[in-house]
Amino acid sequence: MRFEARSIRRKITAAIMLTSLTVVLLTVAVFMIHDLTTIRRNTIRDFSTLARIIAWNSTAALAFRNENDAREVLSSLAAEPQILSAALYDAQGQLFATYHHAKSRANNFPVAPEPPGHQIERSHILFFESVAQGNTRFGTLYLQADLKFFYTRLQLYALLAGFIIMGSVAVSLVLSHRLQRNVSDPILALTGTARRISEFGDYSVRAPRVSQDELGLLTDAFNQMLTRIQEQTVAIQESENRLRLALEASRIGIWDWNIVSGHITWDERNAALFGLKPDEFRGTFEHFLKLVQEHNHDALSEALRESLDKKTDFTAEFQVVWADNSVHDMLARGRALYDDAGKPVRMTGITQDITQRKQTEEASRRLAAIVESSDDAIVGKTLAGIVTSWNKAAERMFGYTSREMVGSTIERINVPEAGGFEQQVLDTVRRGETSAYETQRLRKNGSRVDVSLTVSPIRTADGTIVGASAISRDITDRKLAERQLEESRARLSGVITSAM
């Protein structure tokens, strides 16, 4: 298994072990090199000193060419077990006297001496020391020292280093196993929490804080992040629910058109607006057009082309016919997305059922036509008596235009002696009652007109009274006829009384 794929515990353990092992190896290596270098230097120094002493003691033997004295001097080397052999050469370089240890061969002496100094070979050291007195040279001393003790010491060091390394590894393994938990446990707790969130999408879980160091702070920050995500998730879900309810209540569907592939995607609400189930829409523009009334095709296509060419929002109204032959008015809105080259690649938008709105608008138009064509003066006003509508018949009856009256008070056409009458009418309206009166109104030219006045409350959809509708009918002629009739009756009554 690759190191990157191993668990955090193993990585920490491996890091501690590798660090400890590296430190131990470097320490052991430094001590071994220092010790072995010291031993080697001391060995060379000791044997060089010994060689000088033997050379000094051999001066007389070589000077007088006394071979027995020479052997006797060399035989003193028997006290040094590391000296394998020794020899004295005369001034002419001829072998004069020899000495060899029991484990050394007798014929391993150099044929001729070499210049003073030492040579380190594989298993021994060679020393050449000049035998002289003053400026007179009598010959050369040769010594061969064994280095087995050096390699024995090296093996001992290697064995000791091995034990030290194994002991250090064992101790490091135990310590790392315990110490790494201080680091790995908080990380594993975070990992477990993250895995649970990833698998189950549960943002309510929290990672336990198991330390008071930076990992503890990391755990707190992680939990705070989860809290914010949970709050945002709940808010998004609530927003989506509100949006879904709003879309359902307003009969709005969502669509997406991939212009490159030509595929159109509808949600369930959009399909329902066309009288279809979600799986009944084929996802093509051609199928969409088949669902639209044919007389809307040209205007719809032109609106799409203009939106894509001018990079403006798409808006179009059209009608669709359901399977039950019912006709529904639709409003579509959308916006296109463009690539770096400026070509449209996608359009997303909504479809809204505006059938009820269209019907309401049509009813309002019919009502407005009726109001405008009526011979009665129809006036709309607020509960404060401010005129909000003024039809043509009102203009003819009172002489004021709609522009003059809308926004002004209805008191403008009240006769002076009718003080408090308008407030009485509005109080009746506030109680939700319809009232009828016969009164007089004042024309723009100052003349008076007799009217039959019917005042009704105007209510919103929830029943709240927001204004009043006043219908005035000119009864001037009727009032004149009534007065004339009354006068005729009075005259007739006087004539009859006089005759009697």
C-alpha positions in Angstrom: 0.0 0.0 0.0 1.3 3.5 -0.9 2.3 5.7 2.0 -0.3 8.3 1.0 -3.1 5.8 1.4 -2.1 4.6 4.8 -4.0 5.7 7.9 -3.0 8.8 9.9 -2.1 6.6 12.8 0.4 4.6 10.8 1.8 7.8 9.2 2.4 9.4 12.6 3.9 6.2 13.9 6.1 5.9 10.9 7.2 9.5 11.2 8.1 9.1 14.8 9.9 5.8 14.2 11.8 7.2 11.2 12.9 10.3 13.2 14.0 8.2 16.2 15.8 5.7 14.0 17.6 8.4 12.1 18.7 10.1 15.3 19.9 6.8 16.8 21.8 5.9 13.6 23.4 9.2 13.3 24.4 9.2 17.0 25.8 5.7 16.8 27.6 6.4 13.6 29.2 9.6 15.0 30.3 7.8 18.2 31.6 4.8 16.2 33.5 6.9 13.7 35.0 9.1 16.5 36.0 6.1 18.6 37.4 4.1 15.7 39.3 7.1 14.4 40.7 7.7 17.9 41.7 4.0 18.3 43.4 4.1 14.9 45.3 7.3 15.7 46.4 6.0 19.1 47.4 2.7 17.6 49.6 4.4 15.0 51.1 6.7 17.6 51.8 3.8 20.1 53.4 1.6 17.4 55.4 4.6 16.0 56.7 5.2 19.5 57.5 1.6 19.9 59.3 1.6 16.6 61.5 4.5 17.6 62.4 2.9 20.8 63.4 -0.4 19.2 65.3 1.6 16.5 67.2 3.5 19.2 68.0 0.3 21.0 69.2 -1.3 17.8 71.8 1.4 17.0 74.7 -0.4 18.6 73.9 -3.8 17.2 73.8 -2.4 13.6 76.8 -0.2 14.2 79.0 -3.1 15.4 77.1 -5.6 13.2 76.3 -7.8 16.2 73.6 -10.0 15.0 72.9 -11.6 18.4 72.4 -8.2 20.0 70.1 -7.3 17.2 67.9 -10.5 17.7 67.9 -9.9 21.4 66.6 -6.3 20.9 63.9 -7.6 18.5 62.9 -10.4 20.8 61.7 -7.8 23.4 58.7 -7.4 21.0 57.3 -10.6 22.3 55.7 -8.6 25.1 53.5 -6.9 22.3 51.2 -9.6 20.9 50.0 -7.2 18.2 53.5 -7.2 16.6 53.5 -10.1 14.2 57.0 -9.7 12.9 60.0 -7.3 12.9 63.3 -7.0 11.1 66.5 -4.9 11.0 68.1 -4.0 7.7 71.6 -2.7 7.4 72.6 0.5 5.7 72.9 -1.3 2.4 69.2 -2.5 2.7 70.2 -6.1 3.4 68.2 -8.1 5.9 70.3 -8.3 9.1 68.1 -9.7 11.9 64.4 -10.9 12.1 61.7 -11.6 14.6 58.3 -13.1 14.1 55.4 -14.0 16.3 54.4 -17.6 16.5 51.3 -17.0 14.3 53.4 -15.1 11.7 55.1 -16.7 8.8 58.9 -16.4 8.7 59.3 -15.4 5.1 56.9 -12.5 4.9 59.6 -9.8 5.3 60.0 -7.2 2.6 63.0 -7.8 0.3 64.2 -4.2 0.8 63.1 -1.5 3.3 61.0 1.4 2.3 61.3 5.0 3.3 60.4 5.8 7.0 56.7 5.9 7.7 53.7 3.6 8.0 51.3 1.8 5.6 47.9 0.5 6.5 46.9 -2.6 4.7 43.8 -4.8 5.0 44.7 -6.7 8.2 47.8 -5.1 9.5 50.0 -2.0 9.6 53.6 -1.7 8.3 56.1 0.6 10.0 59.5 1.6 8.7 61.8 3.5 11.1 65.3 4.7 10.4 68.0 3.4 12.7 70.5 6.3 13.1 72.6 8.2 15.6 73.1 11.8 14.8 73.6 12.2 11.1 74.9 8.6 10.8 72.4 6.1 9.4 73.0 2.5 10.3 69.9 0.9 8.8 66.1 0.5 9.0 63.7 -1.1 11.4 60.6 -2.9 10.0 57.5 -3.7 12.1 54.3 -5.5 11.2 51.4 -5.0 13.6 48.2 -7.0 13.6 44.8 -5.1 13.2 42.5 -7.9 14.3 41.9 -6.2 17.5 40.7 -3.1 15.5 38.2 -5.2 13.5 37.1 -7.1 16.7 36.4 -3.7 18.2 34.5 -2.7 15.1 32.4 -5.9 15.2 31.7 -5.3 18.9 30.6 -1.8 18.1 28.4 -3.0 15.3 26.8 -5.6 17.6 26.3 -3.0 20.3 24.9 -0.5 17.8 22.4 -3.2 16.6 21.2 -3.8 20.1 20.9 -0.1 20.7 19.0 0.4 17.4 16.6 -2.5 18.2 16.0 -1.2 21.7 15.4 2.3 20.4 13.0 1.0 17.8 11.1 -1.0 20.4 10.9 2.0 22.8 10.0 4.3 19.9 7.3 2.0 18.8 5.7 1.9 22.2 6.0 5.6 22.8 4.8 6.5 19.3 1.8 4.2 19.7 0.8 6.1 22.8 1.8 9.6 21.8 0.3 9.5 18.3 -3.1 9.0 19.8 -3.0 12.6 21.1 -2.8 13.7 17.4 -4.6 10.9 15.6 -7.7 10.6 17.9 -8.9 14.2 17.2 -8.3 13.8 13.5 -10.0 10.4 13.4 -12.9 11.9 15.3 -13.2 14.7 12.7 -12.8 12.1 9.9 -15.6 9.9 11.4 -17.9 12.9 11.6 -17.1 14.0 8.1 -17.7 10.5 6.8 -21.1 10.3 8.5 -22.1 13.6 7.1 -21.0 12.5 3.6 -22.9 9.2 3.8 -26.1 10.3 5.5 -26.2 14.1 4.9 -26.8 14.6 8.6 -25.4 18.0 9.6 -26.7 17.7 13.1 -23.8 15.5 14.2 -20.8 17.2 16.0 -17.2 16.0 16.4 -16.2 15.5 20.0 -13.4 17.7 21.3 -10.7 15.4 22.7 -7.8 17.8 23.1 -7.2 21.4 24.2 -4.5 22.3 21.6 -4.8 23.5 18.0 -6.7 20.3 17.1 -9.2 21.2 19.7 -9.6 24.6 18.1 -9.9 22.9 14.7 -12.7 20.7 16.1 -14.5 23.8 17.5 -14.2 25.5 14.1 -15.4 22.4 12.3 -18.4 22.2 14.6 -19.2 25.9 14.1 -19.0 25.4 10.4 -21.4 22.4 10.7 -23.8 24.6 12.7 -23.7 27.3 10.0 -24.2 24.7 7.2 -27.1 23.2 9.1 -28.7 26.6 9.6 -28.1 27.4 5.9 -29.5 24.0 4.9 -32.6 24.5 7.0 -33.0 28.0 5.6 -32.6 26.8 2.0 -35.1 24.0 2.6 -37.6 26.4 4.1 -37.0 28.8 1.2 -37.5 25.9 -1.3 -40.7 24.9 0.4 -42.0 28.4 0.4 -40.9 28.8 -3.3 -42.7 25.5 -4.1 -45.8 26.5 -2.3 -45.7 29.9 -3.9 -45.2 28.4 -7.4 -48.0 26.0 -6.8 -50.3 28.7 -5.4 -49.5 31.0 -8.3 -49.7 28.2 -10.9 -46.2 28.8 -12.1 -44.0 26.1 -13.7 -40.3 26.1 -14.5 -38.7 25.1 -17.8 -35.2 24.8 -19.2 -34.3 24.8 -22.9 -31.0 23.5 -24.1 -30.7 25.5 -27.3 -27.7 23.5 -28.5 -29.3 20.1 -28.2 -32.9 21.3 -28.6 -34.0 19.5 -25.5 -36.6 21.1 -23.2 -37.0 20.1 -19.6 -40.2 20.8 -17.6 -41.0 20.4 -14.0 -44.3 18.8 -12.8 -46.1 22.1 -12.4 -45.2 23.2 -15.9 -46.4 20.0 -17.4 -49.7 20.4 -15.4 -50.2 23.9 -16.8 -50.4 22.3 -20.3 -52.7 19.5 -19.1 -50.0 16.9 -19.3 -48.3 14.4 -16.9 -44.5 14.9 -16.5 -43.7 11.9 -18.7 -46.1 12.9 -21.5 -44.1 15.9 -22.7 -41.5 14.8 -25.3 -39.0 17.5 -24.5 -38.9 19.1 -28.0 -39.7 22.5 -29.3 -42.0 21.0 -31.9 -44.1 19.2 -29.3 -44.3 22.4 -27.4 -45.6 24.3 -30.4 -48.3 21.5 -31.0 -49.6 22.3 -27.5 -49.9 26.1 -28.4 -52.8 27.5 -30.3 -51.8 27.8 -33.9 -52.7 31.5 -34.2 -50.0 32.2 -31.5 -47.2 30.4 -33.3 -45.9 33.4 -35.3 -45.9 35.8 -32.4 -44.3 33.3 -30.1 -41.5 32.4 -32.5 -40.9 36.1 -33.2 -40.6 36.9 -29.5 -38.1 34.1 -29.1 -36.0 35.3 -32.0 -36.0 38.9 -30.8 -35.0 37.9 -27.3 -32.1 35.8 -28.6 -30.9 38.3 -31.1 -31.1 41.4 -28.9 -30.1 39.5 -25.7 -33.2 40.7 -23.9 -35.6 38.9 -21.6 -38.2 36.7 -23.3 -41.9 37.5 -22.7 -44.8 36.0 -24.6 -48.5 35.3 -24.0 -50.3 32.4 -25.7 -53.1 30.0 -25.3 -53.1 26.2 -24.9 -55.9 23.7 -25.3 -56.2 20.8 -22.9 -57.4 17.4 -23.8 -60.9 18.4 -22.5 -60.9 21.3 -25.0 -60.7 23.9 -22.3 -58.6 26.9 -23.3 -56.0 28.3 -20.9 -54.1 31.6 -21.2 -50.3 31.4 -20.4 -47.5 33.9 -19.8 -44.0 32.7 -20.5 -40.9 34.6 -19.3 -37.2 33.6 -19.7 -33.6 34.6 -20.0 -30.9 33.1 -22.3 -27.4 32.2 -21.4 -24.6 32.8 -23.9 -21.1 31.3 -24.5 -17.9 33.2 -24.9 -18.6 33.7 -28.6 -21.9 35.3 -27.8 -24.0 32.4 -29.1 -27.1 31.4 -27.0 -26.7 28.0 -25.4 -29.5 27.8 -22.9 -32.7 29.5 -21.9 -34.4 29.1 -18.5 -37.7 30.6 -17.5 -41.2 30.2 -16.1 -44.7 29.6 -17.3 -47.7 31.1 -15.5 -51.4 30.4 -15.9 -53.0 33.8 -16.4 -56.5 32.5 -17.5 -58.1 33.9 -14.4 -56.4 37.2 -14.8 -57.5 37.4 -18.4 -61.0 36.6 -17.4 -60.9 39.3 -14.7 -59.4 41.8 -17.2 -62.2 40.9 -19.7 -64.8 41.3 -17.0 -63.3 44.6 -16.0 -63.3 45.8 -19.6 -67.0 44.8 -20.0 -67.9 46.5 -16.7 -65.9 49.6 -17.7 -67.8 49.7 -21.0 -71.1 49.4 -19.2 -70.2 52.1 -16.9 -69.0 54.4 -19.6 -72.1 53.8 -21.8 -74.6 54.2 -18.9 -76.8 57.3 -18.8 -76.5 57.4 -15.1 -73.6 59.2 -13.4 -71.4 56.5 -11.8 -68.8 57.8 -9.4 -66.3 55.9 -7.3 -64.9 57.4 -4.1 -62.8 56.5 -1.1 -64.1 56.3 2.5 -62.7 59.9 2.9 -64.9 61.1 0.0 -62.1 61.5 -2.6 -63.2 60.8 -6.1 -61.5 57.8 -7.8 -63.6 57.4 -10.9 -65.9 59.6 -12.9 -67.7 58.3 -16.0 -68.9 60.2 -19.1 -72.5 60.5 -17.8 -71.2 62.2 -14.7 -69.3 64.7 -17.0 -72.5 65.4 -18.9 -74.7 65.6 -15.7 -72.4 67.8 -13.6 -70.2 69.6 -16.2 -66.9 68.5 -14.6 -64.5 66.4 -16.6 -62.9 63.2 -15.2 -59.5 65.0 -15.0 -61.1 67.8 -12.9 -62.8 65.5 -10.4 -60.6 62.5 -9.9 -58.5 63.2 -6.8 -60.8 65.9 -5.5 -63.5 65.7 -2.8 -67.1 64.9 -3.7 -68.1 67.9 -1.6 -67.5 69.9 -4.7 -70.9 69.0 -6.1 -72.9 69.2 -2.9 -75.3 72.1 -2.4 -74.5 74.5 0.4 -77.4 73.5 2.6 -76.5 69.8 2.5 -73.8 70.2 5.2 -73.1 66.8 6.9 -75.0 64.9 4.2 -71.8 63.3 2.7 -70.5 62.2 6.1 -73.9 60.6 6.8 -73.7 58.7 3.5 -70.1 57.5 4.1 -71.0 56.3 7.7 -73.7 54.2 6.1 -71.2 52.8 3.7 -68.8 51.9 6.5 -71.5 49.8 8.1 -71.7 47.9 4.9 -75.2 49.2 4.0 -76.6 50.3 0.6 -78.6 53.5 0.8 -80.8 55.5 -1.6 -81.6 59.2 -1.5 -83.2 61.9 -3.5 -81.2 65.1 -3.3 -79.8 67.9 -5.3 -76.3 68.3 -6.7 -74.5 71.4 -7.9 -73.3 71.7 -11.5 -70.1 73.4 -12.6 -72.1 76.3 -13.9 -73.8 76.8 -10.6 -77.2 75.4 -11.5 -78.8 72.6 -9.5 -79.9 69.2 -10.7 -82.3 66.8 -8.9 -80.8 63.3 -8.6 -81.8 59.9 -7.3 -78.7 58.8 -5.5 -77.8 55.1 -4.7 -74.6 54.5 -2.7 -73.1 51.0 -2.2 -69.9 49.9 -0.5 -67.0 48.7 -2.5 -65.3 45.6 -1.1 -62.0 43.7 -1.7 -61.8 40.0 -2.2 -61.7 39.4 1.6 -64.7 41.6 2.2 -62.9 44.7 3.4 -64.8 47.9 2.6 -62.4 50.3 0.8 -64.7 52.8 -0.9 -68.2 53.6 -2.2 -69.9 53.5 -5.5 -72.5 56.3 -6.1 -75.0 56.1 -9.0 -76.8 59.3 -9.7 -79.9 59.5 -12.0 -81.2 62.9 -13.2 -84.8 63.3 -12.0 -85.1 67.0 -12.7 -87.9 66.4 -15.2 -89.7 64.1 -12.9 -89.4 66.6 -10.0 -90.6 69.4 -12.3 -93.6 67.3 -13.4 -94.4 66.5 -9.7 -94.3 70.2 -8.8 -96.5 71.1 -11.8 -98.9 68.4 -10.8 -99.0 69.6 -7.3 -99.6 73.1 -8.5 -102.4 71.9 -10.7 -104.0 70.1 -7.8 -103.7 73.2 -5.7 -105.4 75.4 -8.3 -108.2 72.9 -8.9 -108.8 72.7 -5.2 -109.1 76.5 -5.0 -111.5 76.6 -7.9 -113.7 74.0 -6.2 -113.6 75.8 -2.9 -114.6 79.1 -4.6 -117.5 77.6 -6.4 -118.9 76.2 -3.2 
